[in-house]
Amino acid sequence: MAGDFPAVVVDRDADKKQSVSLARLTETDLMEGDVTVRVTHSSVNYKDGLAVTGKLPVVRRWPMVPGVDFTGEVVESRSPDFAVGDKVILNGWGVGEVHLGGWSRYARVKSDWLIRLPDGLTGADAMALGTAGYTAMLSLMAIEKHGLSPADGPAVITGAAGGVGSVAVMLFARAGYQVVATTGRPEEADYLKSLGAAEIVERSELSGPAKPLAKERWATGVDNVGSTTLANVLSMTKADGAIAACGNAGGMELPSSVAPFILRGVSLLGINSVSVPRAKREIAWTRLAAEIDRGKLAAMTHTVPLDEAIDRGRAIADGRIRGRVVIEVG
């Protein structure tokens, strides 16, 4: 790790005015950890967009390198779990928020945060999936654990043209569900159908005030939006159904009622992708390696160099990204 290396840095001045730039860091800038990774790929997630733009205060340490996930090769290790040369993945654990993230040539992290890159996945594949794909798989696993299956009815995926949504459409369609994809971008209908969606619903149908109970339309699904969208989704969920909630692109509030829960037995399954134990993360990533359609994944993914990451971060915060964006770091 001789000399300096490139990284995207978010900082703010004494007046708390935020700035973001492609900068040069050195080894002394890296934070504490027992494993140092030469990052090969990262990705652009909604939380990274919030970090770049400052639209929400996700950054809690200054300066900060965005990038909530990355993959790469171990170059230094004081952990018995990883050796120099191991290929690894990181998702979550406050990286990109309180710990320098993956939009950097090097990252030093705790070994507990890492897993090995599963057989059958390249680093680029892993970041085409990234935290978004990993979250989509955790959602499917939670719904399966709840006991639901395609025989129980359709699955709704909100924010379907985004990263989590796109992978969720693929995964649920492959699992045999009739997928109802909701989006505010009707021009993406053909794209969503190519991923496996059977029906496209305009976002506006779910954006108004929710009734306590509405006509039953689906048995399960994944919500990436929150707020009134999730409230409407719950009101339209069939008896004994369950919705996995994993995002808040539409807001943190939930203007719902207890009616879906006490009159239909609907369950709301919270998906935490940040601090999941290693064993569960390994299961999720092993399943992704086995179950994802590589052709469809490639079709929904764009790869950019590190010097384009800032612009793509702004774009995802504005809702202008379809599918996934991989950052080729080095």
Disulfide bonds with the S-S distance in Angstrom:
none
